[in-house]
Amino acid sequence: MAEAAGIQVSVLYSPAPRQMLEWVVVLPAGATVLRALQSSGFAAAAPEVDMREVAVGIWGRKARLDQQVRERDRVEVYRPLEVDPKLARRERFRRQGVRAAGLFARKP
């Protein structure tokens, strides 16, 4: 049986809405999320982001930088929210009015 050369991991980052950057890296077994970020082109694509403070996830679930990655993992780098979702919903509800939103919307 041949020894595996490493594990393949995808690193994804969206610098702006509707933009996606993706890098596929090969790492040694036991590598961490931080190692995946360092091995990808993320640092060059987003020099303003501190890699030690960034929010990350694996397949949509929050992850730590010291968490080990597995074969075919998808490491996602999250942008900070520009607007609080609860506040945005409240503002949208206020603009649309009671009868046009949510449970109170009139059905055609």
N, C-alpha and C positions, 0 to 999 in steps of 0.2 A: 504494500500500500504506500503510495507516494505521500510525502509530507506536504501539507498545504502551504502555499507561499504567503498567504495572508487572507484577510477578510475584506470584502468590498463593501463600502459604505457610501451613501449619497449625502451630500450636504447641500441644503437649500436655503436661500435667503431672498427675500423680496424687499428691495430697497424702496419701492414705491408701489402704489396700487397698479395692478395689471402688469407688473414687471417681475420676472423670476430668474434668479441666477442659480445654476446647479453645477456642482462639482462631484465627480465620482473619484474616490480615493481608495487605495489599497493600503491597509494598515496591518501591523502584526497582531496576532491574537492577543486579547487582553488590553487592547488600546482603549482609551477613554474618549468621551465626547470632546474634551478640550484638545486632545491629540488630533481628532478628526478635523476640528476647526483650524488648527495650526497647519495641517497638511494640505488643506484646501486653499482656494484663492480668496477666501473670505476676508482676510486681513487687508489684502490689496484692494478689494472691491468696496470695503467699508472701513477706511482708516479712522473714521471718527468714532467708531464703536469700540468700547473697551471689551475685549474678549473675556475677561475675568468677571465682568458684571452683566453680561448679556443673558437674556432669557432664552432657553433652548428647550426643545422637546424631541422625543423620538416617536415617530408615527402619531403625532398629535397629542401625546401625553407628556406633561412636564417632566424634565429630566435635570439631573445635576451635571456639572462639568466633569466630576470625577466618576461618573457612571460609565461602566464598560459598554462598548458597542458590540453588536453581534453581526454576523454575516447578513448582508442586504438591509441593514437598518437605514432608516431615512431620518437624518438629523436635521431638524428645522430650527432656524434662528428667527426669533420673533422680534418685530419692531415694537417700540412702546406705543400705547394707545394715544391717539391725538385727542380724542373726546371720550369721556366716560359714557359707556353704553346706556346706563340708567338715565343720565342727564339728556342724552340724545333722544331717547324714547319719550321722556317727559316733554321735551320741546316739540317733537313731532306730533304728539298727542294734542298739545296746546294749539298748534297751528291748524291741525285738521279738524279739531272740534270733537265733541263727544259722539255725534251721530255718524261720523265718517271713519272712525277708527275702532279696532278691536272688536269686542263682543257686541258693541252697540251699533255697528255698521249696518246700514240698511242693505238688505239683499235685493238684487235685481229681479 
